[in-house]
Amino acid sequence: MQTYKPGVLAIATFALASACASTVQPAAKAASVERMQCEPSAAGHDAEHLVRSTTVLSVEPIYSHVLTASNSEDRVNGAKLVVRPPVGVSADQMTRILQCHSARILLGQVNGNAVANDPYWLPDTWVNIEVKPENGNFAITVSADSVRDDLRIYSRVNRYADDHRLATDPELP
């Protein structure tokens, strides 16, 4: 049995090193997105205007069902905002704008505090953003890589929605 220990130890060390090396740091991800997807002009001004002027129709948590050792549970896995689509902006364009916005904030190129409770970024964390058409509106899903960060996103999304929610008549159902 002694002859196998060094081999097993070497394989375990290699596997651990590979797992750690494959994790992309948020700043590296942001730099890659900024380089590959973002237009050099108007570094963030259009995105900031878009984030400021978005009208939120609804917000809900996204859950994932997780099996545990003795049970199963639902965990928050991000948030979904349903928003009015900006005039002349497709879902793909909005995805790109919001991803560039997030990347530029993480890279320190634009001010992350310019819009109160901006849900499209977190300090030192890459935020996954996807925009899809939904019943004539846009469904924006926002998530991160940990339950802790997903809860932070959901909290920010709710506060942002409070400031950007569509005003409705309380007499309507």
CNS distance restraints for C-alpha pairs under 8 A (distance, minus, plus):
assign (resid   1 and name CA) (resid   5 and name CA) 7.06 0.50 0.50
assign (resid   2 and name CA) (resid   6 and name CA) 7.97 0.50 0.50
assign (resid   3 and name CA) (resid   7 and name CA) 7.71 0.50 0.50
assign (resid   4 and name CA) (resid   8 and name CA) 6.14 0.50 0.50
assign (resid   5 and name CA) (resid   9 and name CA) 5.95 0.50 0.50
assign (resid   6 and name CA) (resid  10 and name CA) 6.05 0.50 0.50
assign (resid   7 and name CA) (resid  11 and name CA) 6.22 0.50 0.50
assign (resid   8 and name CA) (resid  12 and name CA) 6.10 0.50 0.50
assign (resid   9 and name CA) (resid  13 and name CA) 6.07 0.50 0.50
assign (resid  10 and name CA) (resid  14 and name CA) 6.13 0.50 0.50
assign (resid  11 and name CA) (resid  15 and name CA) 6.09 0.50 0.50
assign (resid  12 and name CA) (resid  16 and name CA) 6.11 0.50 0.50
assign (resid  13 and name CA) (resid  17 and name CA) 6.08 0.50 0.50
assign (resid  14 and name CA) (resid  18 and name CA) 6.03 0.50 0.50
assign (resid  15 and name CA) (resid  19 and name CA) 6.15 0.50 0.50
assign (resid  16 and name CA) (resid  20 and name CA) 6.24 0.50 0.50
assign (resid  17 and name CA) (resid  21 and name CA) 6.02 0.50 0.50
assign (resid  18 and name CA) (resid  22 and name CA) 6.10 0.50 0.50
assign (resid  19 and name CA) (resid  23 and name CA) 6.81 0.50 0.50
assign (resid  24 and name CA) (resid  28 and name CA) 6.53 0.50 0.50
assign (resid  24 and name CA) (resid  29 and name CA) 6.41 0.50 0.50
assign (resid  25 and name CA) (resid  29 and name CA) 6.28 0.50 0.50
assign (resid  26 and name CA) (resid  30 and name CA) 6.04 0.50 0.50
assign (resid  26 and name CA) (resid 106 and name CA) 7.76 0.50 0.50
assign (resid  26 and name CA) (resid 124 and name CA) 6.27 0.50 0.50
assign (resid  26 and name CA) (resid 125 and name CA) 5.41 0.50 0.50
assign (resid  26 and name CA) (resid 126 and name CA) 4.81 0.50 0.50
assign (resid  27 and name CA) (resid  31 and name CA) 6.06 0.50 0.50
assign (resid  27 and name CA) (resid 103 and name CA) 7.93 0.50 0.50
assign (resid  27 and name CA) (resid 106 and name CA) 6.46 0.50 0.50
assign (resid  27 and name CA) (resid 107 and name CA) 6.46 0.50 0.50
assign (resid  27 and name CA) (resid 124 and name CA) 7.42 0.50 0.50
assign (resid  27 and name CA) (resid 126 and name CA) 7.74 0.50 0.50
assign (resid  28 and name CA) (resid  32 and name CA) 6.21 0.50 0.50
assign (resid  29 and name CA) (resid  33 and name CA) 6.20 0.50 0.50
assign (resid  29 and name CA) (resid 103 and name CA) 7.86 0.50 0.50
assign (resid  29 and name CA) (resid 126 and name CA) 7.16 0.50 0.50
assign (resid  30 and name CA) (resid  34 and name CA) 6.00 0.50 0.50
assign (resid  30 and name CA) (resid 102 and name CA) 7.58 0.50 0.50
assign (resid  30 and name CA) (resid 103 and name CA) 4.30 0.50 0.50
assign (resid  30 and name CA) (resid 104 and name CA) 7.16 0.50 0.50
assign (resid  30 and name CA) (resid 106 and name CA) 6.61 0.50 0.50
assign (resid  30 and name CA) (resid 107 and name CA) 6.78 0.50 0.50
assign (resid  30 and name CA) (resid 126 and name CA) 7.17 0.50 0.50
assign (resid  31 and name CA) (resid  35 and name CA) 6.06 0.50 0.50
assign (resid  31 and name CA) (resid 103 and name CA) 6.79 0.50 0.50
assign (resid  31 and name CA) (resid 107 and name CA) 7.10 0.50 0.50
assign (resid  32 and name CA) (resid  36 and name CA) 6.06 0.50 0.50
assign (resid  33 and name CA) (resid  37 and name CA) 5.52 0.50 0.50
assign (resid  33 and name CA) (resid  38 and name CA) 7.12 0.50 0.50
assign (resid  33 and name CA) (resid  99 and name CA) 7.40 0.50 0.50
assign (resid  33 and name CA) (resid 100 and name CA) 6.74 0.50 0.50
assign (resid  33 and name CA) (resid 103 and name CA) 6.58 0.50 0.50
assign (resid  34 and name CA) (resid  38 and name CA) 5.07 0.50 0.50
assign (resid  34 and name CA) (resid 100 and name CA) 5.83 0.50 0.50
assign (resid  34 and name CA) (resid 103 and name CA) 6.00 0.50 0.50
assign (resid  34 and name CA) (resid 104 and name CA) 6.86 0.50 0.50
assign (resid  37 and name CA) (resid  96 and name CA) 6.69 0.50 0.50
assign (resid  37 and name CA) (resid 100 and name CA) 6.95 0.50 0.50
assign (resid  38 and name CA) (resid  96 and name CA) 7.36 0.50 0.50
assign (resid  38 and name CA) (resid  97 and name CA) 7.61 0.50 0.50
assign (resid  38 and name CA) (resid 100 and name CA) 5.60 0.50 0.50
assign (resid  39 and name CA) (resid  43 and name CA) 7.53 0.50 0.50
assign (resid  42 and name CA) (resid  46 and name CA) 6.53 0.50 0.50
assign (resid  43 and name CA) (resid 104 and name CA) 7.97 0.50 0.50
assign (resid  43 and name CA) (resid 109 and name CA) 7.77 0.50 0.50
assign (resid  43 and name CA) (resid 110 and name CA) 7.59 0.50 0.50
assign (resid  44 and name CA) (resid  48 and name CA) 5.91 0.50 0.50
assign (resid  44 and name CA) (resid 100 and name CA) 7.80 0.50 0.50
assign (resid  44 and name CA) (resid 101 and name CA) 5.99 0.50 0.50
assign (resid  44 and name CA) (resid 104 and name CA) 7.31 0.50 0.50
assign (resid  44 and name CA) (resid 110 and name CA) 6.40 0.50 0.50
assign (resid  45 and name CA) (resid  49 and name CA) 6.25 0.50 0.50
assign (resid  46 and name CA) (resid  50 and name CA) 6.13 0.50 0.50
assign (resid  47 and name CA) (resid  51 and name CA) 6.08 0.50 0.50
assign (resid  47 and name CA) (resid  97 and name CA) 5.90 0.50 0.50
assign (resid  47 and name CA) (resid  98 and name CA) 6.64 0.50 0.50
assign (resid  47 and name CA) (resid 101 and name CA) 5.91 0.50 0.50
assign (resid  48 and name CA) (resid  52 and name CA) 6.05 0.50 0.50
assign (resid  48 and name CA) (resid 101 and name CA) 7.54 0.50 0.50
assign (resid  48 and name CA) (resid 114 and name CA) 7.47 0.50 0.50
assign (resid  48 and name CA) (resid 115 and name CA) 7.22 0.50 0.50
assign (resid  49 and name CA) (resid  53 and name CA) 6.04 0.50 0.50
assign (resid  50 and name CA) (resid  54 and name CA) 6.00 0.50 0.50
assign (resid  50 and name CA) (resid  86 and name CA) 7.72 0.50 0.50
assign (resid  51 and name CA) (resid 115 and name CA) 7.30 0.50 0.50
assign (resid  51 and name CA) (resid 118 and name CA) 7.44 0.50 0.50
assign (resid  52 and name CA) (resid 115 and name CA) 6.29 0.50 0.50
assign (resid  53 and name CA) (resid 164 and name CA) 7.69 0.50 0.50
assign (resid  54 and name CA) (resid  83 and name CA) 6.76 0.50 0.50
assign (resid  54 and name CA) (resid  84 and name CA) 6.92 0.50 0.50
assign (resid  54 and name CA) (resid  85 and name CA) 7.93 0.50 0.50
assign (resid  54 and name CA) (resid  86 and name CA) 7.28 0.50 0.50
assign (resid  54 and name CA) (resid 164 and name CA) 6.64 0.50 0.50
assign (resid  55 and name CA) (resid  83 and name CA) 5.53 0.50 0.50
assign (resid  55 and name CA) (resid  84 and name CA) 5.59 0.50 0.50
assign (resid  55 and name CA) (resid 164 and name CA) 5.32 0.50 0.50
assign (resid  55 and name CA) (resid 165 and name CA) 5.72 0.50 0.50
assign (resid  55 and name CA) (resid 166 and name CA) 5.79 0.50 0.50
assign (resid  56 and name CA) (resid  81 and name CA) 6.78 0.50 0.50
assign (resid  56 and name CA) (resid  82 and name CA) 6.02 0.50 0.50
assign (resid  56 and name CA) (resid  83 and name CA) 4.41 0.50 0.50
assign (resid  56 and name CA) (resid  84 and name CA) 6.64 0.50 0.50
assign (resid  56 and name CA) (resid 161 and name CA) 5.76 0.50 0.50
assign (resid  56 and name CA) (resid 164 and name CA) 5.55 0.50 0.50
assign (resid  56 and name CA) (resid 165 and name CA) 4.54 0.50 0.50
assign (resid  56 and name CA) (resid 166 and name CA) 5.94 0.50 0.50
assign (resid  57 and name CA) (resid  81 and name CA) 7.46 0.50 0.50
assign (resid  57 and name CA) (resid  82 and name CA) 5.40 0.50 0.50
assign (resid  57 and name CA) (resid  83 and name CA) 5.29 0.50 0.50
assign (resid  57 and name CA) (resid  84 and name CA) 7.07 0.50 0.50
assign (resid  57 and name CA) (resid 165 and name CA) 5.91 0.50 0.50
assign (resid  57 and name CA) (resid 166 and name CA) 5.81 0.50 0.50
assign (resid  58 and name CA) (resid  81 and name CA) 5.81 0.50 0.50
assign (resid  58 and name CA) (resid  82 and name CA) 5.19 0.50 0.50
assign (resid  58 and name CA) (resid  83 and name CA) 7.21 0.50 0.50
assign (resid  58 and name CA) (resid 161 and name CA) 7.64 0.50 0.50
assign (resid  58 and name CA) (resid 165 and name CA) 7.61 0.50 0.50
assign (resid  59 and name CA) (resid  79 and name CA) 7.12 0.50 0.50
assign (resid  59 and name CA) (resid  80 and name CA) 5.65 0.50 0.50
assign (resid  59 and name CA) (resid  81 and name CA) 4.58 0.50 0.50
assign (resid  59 and name CA) (resid  82 and name CA) 6.40 0.50 0.50
assign (resid  59 and name CA) (resid 157 and name CA) 7.41 0.50 0.50
assign (resid  59 and name CA) (resid 158 and name CA) 6.90 0.50 0.50
assign (resid  59 and name CA) (resid 161 and name CA) 7.23 0.50 0.50
assign (resid  60 and name CA) (resid  79 and name CA) 5.83 0.50 0.50
assign (resid  60 and name CA) (resid  80 and name CA) 5.37 0.50 0.50
assign (resid  60 and name CA) (resid  81 and name CA) 6.74 0.50 0.50
assign (resid  61 and name CA) (resid  76 and name CA) 6.37 0.50 0.50
assign (resid  61 and name CA) (resid  77 and name CA) 7.36 0.50 0.50
assign (resid  61 and name CA) (resid  78 and name CA) 6.08 0.50 0.50
assign (resid  61 and name CA) (resid  79 and name CA) 4.37 0.50 0.50
assign (resid  61 and name CA) (resid  80 and name CA) 6.13 0.50 0.50
assign (resid  61 and name CA) (resid 154 and name CA) 6.59 0.50 0.50
assign (resid  62 and name CA) (resid  76 and name CA) 5.75 0.50 0.50
assign (resid  62 and name CA) (resid  77 and name CA) 5.21 0.50 0.50
assign (resid  62 and name CA) (resid  78 and name CA) 5.18 0.50 0.50
assign (resid  62 and name CA) (resid  79 and name CA) 5.06 0.50 0.50
assign (resid  62 and name CA) (resid  80 and name CA) 6.50 0.50 0.50
assign (resid  63 and name CA) (resid  74 and name CA) 5.86 0.50 0.50
assign (resid  63 and name CA) (resid  75 and name CA) 5.30 0.50 0.50
assign (resid  63 and name CA) (resid  76 and name CA) 4.56 0.50 0.50
assign (resid  63 and name CA) (resid  77 and name CA) 5.08 0.50 0.50
assign (resid  63 and name CA) (resid  78 and name CA) 7.30 0.50 0.50
assign (resid  64 and name CA) (resid  74 and name CA) 5.50 0.50 0.50
assign (resid  64 and name CA) (resid  75 and name CA) 5.41 0.50 0.50
assign (resid  64 and name CA) (resid  76 and name CA) 6.50 0.50 0.50
assign (resid  64 and name CA) (resid  77 and name CA) 5.94 0.50 0.50
assign (resid  65 and name CA) (resid  72 and name CA) 7.03 0.50 0.50
assign (resid  65 and name CA) (resid  73 and name CA) 5.78 0.50 0.50
assign (resid  65 and name CA) (resid  74 and name CA) 4.51 0.50 0.50
assign (resid  65 and name CA) (resid  75 and name CA) 6.48 0.50 0.50
assign (resid  66 and name CA) (resid  72 and name CA) 5.52 0.50 0.50
assign (resid  66 and name CA) (resid  73 and name CA) 5.37 0.50 0.50
assign (resid  66 and name CA) (resid  74 and name CA) 6.03 0.50 0.50
assign (resid  66 and name CA) (resid  75 and name CA) 7.04 0.50 0.50
assign (resid  67 and name CA) (resid  71 and name CA) 6.16 0.50 0.50
assign (resid  67 and name CA) (resid  72 and name CA) 4.20 0.50 0.50
assign (resid  67 and name CA) (resid  73 and name CA) 6.52 0.50 0.50
assign (resid  68 and name CA) (resid  72 and name CA) 5.16 0.50 0.50
assign (resid  68 and name CA) (resid  73 and name CA) 7.33 0.50 0.50
assign (resid  75 and name CA) (resid 147 and name CA) 7.12 0.50 0.50
assign (resid  76 and name CA) (resid 147 and name CA) 6.31 0.50 0.50
assign (resid  76 and name CA) (resid 150 and name CA) 6.34 0.50 0.50
assign (resid  76 and name CA) (resid 151 and name CA) 6.53 0.50 0.50
assign (resid  77 and name CA) (resid 143 and name CA) 6.28 0.50 0.50
assign (resid  77 and name CA) (resid 144 and name CA) 7.59 0.50 0.50
assign (resid  77 and name CA) (resid 146 and name CA) 7.85 0.50 0.50
assign (resid  77 and name CA) (resid 147 and name CA) 6.36 0.50 0.50
assign (resid  77 and name CA) (resid 150 and name CA) 5.55 0.50 0.50
assign (resid  77 and name CA) (resid 151 and name CA) 7.79 0.50 0.50
assign (resid  78 and name CA) (resid 141 and name CA) 7.15 0.50 0.50
assign (resid  78 and name CA) (resid 142 and name CA) 5.54 0.50 0.50
assign (resid  78 and name CA) (resid 143 and name CA) 4.09 0.50 0.50
assign (resid  78 and name CA) (resid 144 and name CA) 6.75 0.50 0.50
assign (resid  78 and name CA) (resid 150 and name CA) 4.62 0.50 0.50
assign (resid  78 and name CA) (resid 151 and name CA) 6.94 0.50 0.50
assign (resid  78 and name CA) (resid 153 and name CA) 6.44 0.50 0.50
assign (resid  78 and name CA) (resid 154 and name CA) 6.10 0.50 0.50
assign (resid  79 and name CA) (resid 141 and name CA) 5.76 0.50 0.50
assign (resid  79 and name CA) (resid 142 and name CA) 5.38 0.50 0.50
assign (resid  79 and name CA) (resid 143 and name CA) 6.48 0.50 0.50
assign (resid  79 and name CA) (resid 150 and name CA) 7.56 0.50 0.50
assign (resid  79 and name CA) (resid 153 and name CA) 6.99 0.50 0.50
assign (resid  79 and name CA) (resid 154 and name CA) 5.38 0.50 0.50
assign (resid  79 and name CA) (resid 157 and name CA) 7.15 0.50 0.50
assign (resid  80 and name CA) (resid 139 and name CA) 6.48 0.50 0.50
assign (resid  80 and name CA) (resid 140 and name CA) 5.49 0.50 0.50
assign (resid  80 and name CA) (resid 141 and name CA) 4.47 0.50 0.50
assign (resid  80 and name CA) (resid 142 and name CA) 6.37 0.50 0.50
assign (resid  81 and name CA) (resid 139 and name CA) 5.67 0.50 0.50
assign (resid  81 and name CA) (resid 140 and name CA) 5.10 0.50 0.50
assign (resid  81 and name CA) (resid 141 and name CA) 6.52 0.50 0.50
assign (resid  81 and name CA) (resid 157 and name CA) 7.59 0.50 0.50
assign (resid  82 and name CA) (resid 134 and name CA) 7.96 0.50 0.50
assign (resid  82 and name CA) (resid 137 and name CA) 6.69 0.50 0.50
assign (resid  82 and name CA) (resid 138 and name CA) 5.61 0.50 0.50
assign (resid  82 and name CA) (resid 139 and name CA) 4.49 0.50 0.50
assign (resid  82 and name CA) (resid 140 and name CA) 6.27 0.50 0.50
assign (resid  83 and name CA) (resid 137 and name CA) 5.90 0.50 0.50
assign (resid  83 and name CA) (resid 138 and name CA) 5.32 0.50 0.50
assign (resid  83 and name CA) (resid 139 and name CA) 6.50 0.50 0.50
assign (resid  83 and name CA) (resid 140 and name CA) 7.59 0.50 0.50
assign (resid  84 and name CA) (resid 137 and name CA) 5.09 0.50 0.50
assign (resid  84 and name CA) (resid 138 and name CA) 6.27 0.50 0.50
assign (resid  85 and name CA) (resid  89 and name CA) 7.02 0.50 0.50
assign (resid  85 and name CA) (resid  90 and name CA) 7.80 0.50 0.50
assign (resid  85 and name CA) (resid  91 and name CA) 7.99 0.50 0.50
assign (resid  85 and name CA) (resid 136 and name CA) 7.89 0.50 0.50
assign (resid  85 and name CA) (resid 137 and name CA) 5.49 0.50 0.50
assign (resid  85 and name CA) (resid 138 and name CA) 5.70 0.50 0.50
assign (resid  89 and name CA) (resid  93 and name CA) 5.99 0.50 0.50
assign (resid  89 and name CA) (resid  94 and name CA) 6.31 0.50 0.50
assign (resid  90 and name CA) (resid  94 and name CA) 6.14 0.50 0.50
assign (resid  91 and name CA) (resid  95 and name CA) 6.14 0.50 0.50
assign (resid  91 and name CA) (resid 131 and name CA) 5.38 0.50 0.50
assign (resid  91 and name CA) (resid 132 and name CA) 5.51 0.50 0.50
assign (resid  91 and name CA) (resid 133 and name CA) 6.28 0.50 0.50
assign (resid  91 and name CA) (resid 138 and name CA) 6.83 0.50 0.50
assign (resid  92 and name CA) (resid  96 and name CA) 6.31 0.50 0.50
assign (resid  92 and name CA) (resid 131 and name CA) 6.80 0.50 0.50
assign (resid  92 and name CA) (resid 132 and name CA) 7.66 0.50 0.50
assign (resid  93 and name CA) (resid  97 and name CA) 6.11 0.50 0.50
assign (resid  94 and name CA) (resid  98 and name CA) 6.05 0.50 0.50
assign (resid  94 and name CA) (resid 131 and name CA) 6.70 0.50 0.50
assign (resid  95 and name CA) (resid  99 and name CA) 6.05 0.50 0.50
assign (resid  95 and name CA) (resid 129 and name CA) 6.60 0.50 0.50
assign (resid  95 and name CA) (resid 130 and name CA) 5.58 0.50 0.50
assign (resid  95 and name CA) (resid 131 and name CA) 5.25 0.50 0.50
assign (resid  96 and name CA) (resid 100 and name CA) 6.01 0.50 0.50
assign (resid  97 and name CA) (resid 101 and name CA) 6.05 0.50 0.50
assign (resid  98 and name CA) (resid 102 and name CA) 6.15 0.50 0.50
assign (resid  98 and name CA) (resid 120 and name CA) 6.79 0.50 0.50
assign (resid  98 and name CA) (resid 129 and name CA) 7.18 0.50 0.50
assign (resid  99 and name CA) (resid 103 and name CA) 6.12 0.50 0.50
assign (resid  99 and name CA) (resid 120 and name CA) 7.81 0.50 0.50
assign (resid  99 and name CA) (resid 128 and name CA) 7.80 0.50 0.50
assign (resid  99 and name CA) (resid 129 and name CA) 6.38 0.50 0.50
assign (resid 100 and name CA) (resid 104 and name CA) 5.98 0.50 0.50
assign (resid 101 and name CA) (resid 105 and name CA) 6.28 0.50 0.50
assign (resid 101 and name CA) (resid 120 and name CA) 7.72 0.50 0.50
assign (resid 102 and name CA) (resid 106 and name CA) 6.31 0.50 0.50
assign (resid 102 and name CA) (resid 120 and name CA) 5.88 0.50 0.50
assign (resid 102 and name CA) (resid 121 and name CA) 5.14 0.50 0.50
assign (resid 102 and name CA) (resid 126 and name CA) 7.93 0.50 0.50
assign (resid 102 and name CA) (resid 127 and name CA) 7.33 0.50 0.50
assign (resid 103 and name CA) (resid 107 and name CA) 6.16 0.50 0.50
assign (resid 103 and name CA) (resid 126 and name CA) 7.96 0.50 0.50
assign (resid 104 and name CA) (resid 108 and name CA) 6.12 0.50 0.50
assign (resid 104 and name CA) (resid 109 and name CA) 5.04 0.50 0.50
assign (resid 104 and name CA) (resid 110 and name CA) 5.83 0.50 0.50
assign (resid 105 and name CA) (resid 109 and name CA) 5.83 0.50 0.50
assign (resid 105 and name CA) (resid 110 and name CA) 5.09 0.50 0.50
assign (resid 105 and name CA) (resid 111 and name CA) 6.13 0.50 0.50
assign (resid 105 and name CA) (resid 112 and name CA) 5.39 0.50 0.50
assign (resid 105 and name CA) (resid 121 and name CA) 7.39 0.50 0.50
assign (resid 106 and name CA) (resid 121 and name CA) 7.58 0.50 0.50
assign (resid 106 and name CA) (resid 122 and name CA) 7.95 0.50 0.50
assign (resid 106 and name CA) (resid 123 and name CA) 6.79 0.50 0.50
assign (resid 106 and name CA) (resid 124 and name CA) 6.77 0.50 0.50
assign (resid 106 and name CA) (resid 125 and name CA) 7.91 0.50 0.50
assign (resid 112 and name CA) (resid 118 and name CA) 7.59 0.50 0.50
assign (resid 112 and name CA) (resid 121 and name CA) 7.82 0.50 0.50
assign (resid 113 and name CA) (resid 117 and name CA) 7.84 0.50 0.50
assign (resid 113 and name CA) (resid 118 and name CA) 7.60 0.50 0.50
assign (resid 116 and name CA) (resid 160 and name CA) 7.01 0.50 0.50
assign (resid 117 and name CA) (resid 156 and name CA) 5.37 0.50 0.50
assign (resid 117 and name CA) (resid 157 and name CA) 7.28 0.50 0.50
assign (resid 117 and name CA) (resid 159 and name CA) 6.16 0.50 0.50
assign (resid 117 and name CA) (resid 160 and name CA) 5.13 0.50 0.50
assign (resid 118 and name CA) (resid 156 and name CA) 6.85 0.50 0.50
assign (resid 118 and name CA) (resid 157 and name CA) 7.55 0.50 0.50
assign (resid 118 and name CA) (resid 160 and name CA) 6.33 0.50 0.50
assign (resid 119 and name CA) (resid 142 and name CA) 7.84 0.50 0.50
assign (resid 119 and name CA) (resid 153 and name CA) 6.15 0.50 0.50
assign (resid 119 and name CA) (resid 156 and name CA) 5.27 0.50 0.50
assign (resid 119 and name CA) (resid 157 and name CA) 5.10 0.50 0.50
assign (resid 119 and name CA) (resid 160 and name CA) 6.71 0.50 0.50
assign (resid 120 and name CA) (resid 127 and name CA) 6.70 0.50 0.50
assign (resid 120 and name CA) (resid 129 and name CA) 7.33 0.50 0.50
assign (resid 120 and name CA) (resid 142 and name CA) 7.01 0.50 0.50
assign (resid 121 and name CA) (resid 125 and name CA) 7.40 0.50 0.50
assign (resid 121 and name CA) (resid 126 and name CA) 7.14 0.50 0.50
assign (resid 121 and name CA) (resid 127 and name CA) 5.76 0.50 0.50
assign (resid 122 and name CA) (resid 126 and name CA) 7.10 0.50 0.50
assign (resid 122 and name CA) (resid 127 and name CA) 6.91 0.50 0.50
assign (resid 122 and name CA) (resid 153 and name CA) 7.53 0.50 0.50
assign (resid 125 and name CA) (resid 144 and name CA) 7.34 0.50 0.50
assign (resid 125 and name CA) (resid 149 and name CA) 7.93 0.50 0.50
assign (resid 126 and name CA) (resid 144 and name CA) 6.49 0.50 0.50
assign (resid 126 and name CA) (resid 145 and name CA) 7.98 0.50 0.50
assign (resid 127 and name CA) (resid 142 and name CA) 6.62 0.50 0.50
assign (resid 127 and name CA) (resid 143 and name CA) 5.69 0.50 0.50
assign (resid 127 and name CA) (resid 144 and name CA) 4.96 0.50 0.50
assign (resid 128 and name CA) (resid 141 and name CA) 7.77 0.50 0.50
assign (resid 128 and name CA) (resid 142 and name CA) 5.57 0.50 0.50
assign (resid 128 and name CA) (resid 143 and name CA) 5.13 0.50 0.50
assign (resid 128 and name CA) (resid 144 and name CA) 5.90 0.50 0.50
assign (resid 129 and name CA) (resid 140 and name CA) 6.89 0.50 0.50
assign (resid 129 and name CA) (resid 141 and name CA) 5.70 0.50 0.50
assign (resid 129 and name CA) (resid 142 and name CA) 4.77 0.50 0.50
assign (resid 129 and name CA) (resid 143 and name CA) 6.82 0.50 0.50
assign (resid 130 and name CA) (resid 140 and name CA) 5.63 0.50 0.50
assign (resid 130 and name CA) (resid 141 and name CA) 5.30 0.50 0.50
assign (resid 130 and name CA) (resid 142 and name CA) 6.82 0.50 0.50
assign (resid 131 and name CA) (resid 138 and name CA) 6.28 0.50 0.50
assign (resid 131 and name CA) (resid 139 and name CA) 5.63 0.50 0.50
assign (resid 131 and name CA) (resid 140 and name CA) 4.43 0.50 0.50
assign (resid 131 and name CA) (resid 141 and name CA) 6.49 0.50 0.50
assign (resid 132 and name CA) (resid 138 and name CA) 5.54 0.50 0.50
assign (resid 132 and name CA) (resid 139 and name CA) 5.29 0.50 0.50
assign (resid 132 and name CA) (resid 140 and name CA) 6.56 0.50 0.50
assign (resid 133 and name CA) (resid 137 and name CA) 5.77 0.50 0.50
assign (resid 133 and name CA) (resid 138 and name CA) 4.56 0.50 0.50
assign (resid 133 and name CA) (resid 139 and name CA) 6.10 0.50 0.50
assign (resid 134 and name CA) (resid 138 and name CA) 5.40 0.50 0.50
assign (resid 134 and name CA) (resid 139 and name CA) 5.85 0.50 0.50
assign (resid 142 and name CA) (resid 153 and name CA) 7.31 0.50 0.50
assign (resid 143 and name CA) (resid 149 and name CA) 7.87 0.50 0.50
assign (resid 143 and name CA) (resid 150 and name CA) 5.67 0.50 0.50
assign (resid 143 and name CA) (resid 153 and name CA) 6.92 0.50 0.50
assign (resid 144 and name CA) (resid 149 and name CA) 5.87 0.50 0.50
assign (resid 144 and name CA) (resid 150 and name CA) 5.52 0.50 0.50
assign (resid 144 and name CA) (resid 153 and name CA) 7.84 0.50 0.50
assign (resid 145 and name CA) (resid 149 and name CA) 6.97 0.50 0.50
assign (resid 145 and name CA) (resid 150 and name CA) 7.38 0.50 0.50
assign (resid 146 and name CA) (resid 150 and name CA) 6.10 0.50 0.50
assign (resid 147 and name CA) (resid 151 and name CA) 6.08 0.50 0.50
assign (resid 148 and name CA) (resid 152 and name CA) 6.40 0.50 0.50
assign (resid 149 and name CA) (resid 153 and name CA) 6.14 0.50 0.50
assign (resid 150 and name CA) (resid 154 and name CA) 6.13 0.50 0.50
assign (resid 151 and name CA) (resid 155 and name CA) 6.17 0.50 0.50
assign (resid 152 and name CA) (resid 156 and name CA) 6.25 0.50 0.50
assign (resid 153 and name CA) (resid 157 and name CA) 5.99 0.50 0.50
assign (resid 154 and name CA) (resid 158 and name CA) 6.24 0.50 0.50
assign (resid 155 and name CA) (resid 159 and name CA) 6.42 0.50 0.50
assign (resid 156 and name CA) (resid 160 and name CA) 5.97 0.50 0.50
assign (resid 157 and name CA) (resid 161 and name CA) 5.96 0.50 0.50
assign (resid 158 and name CA) (resid 162 and name CA) 6.23 0.50 0.50
assign (resid 159 and name CA) (resid 163 and name CA) 6.70 0.50 0.50
assign (resid 160 and name CA) (resid 164 and name CA) 6.25 0.50 0.50
assign (resid 161 and name CA) (resid 165 and name CA) 5.22 0.50 0.50
assign (resid 168 and name CA) (resid 172 and name CA) 7.70 0.50 0.50
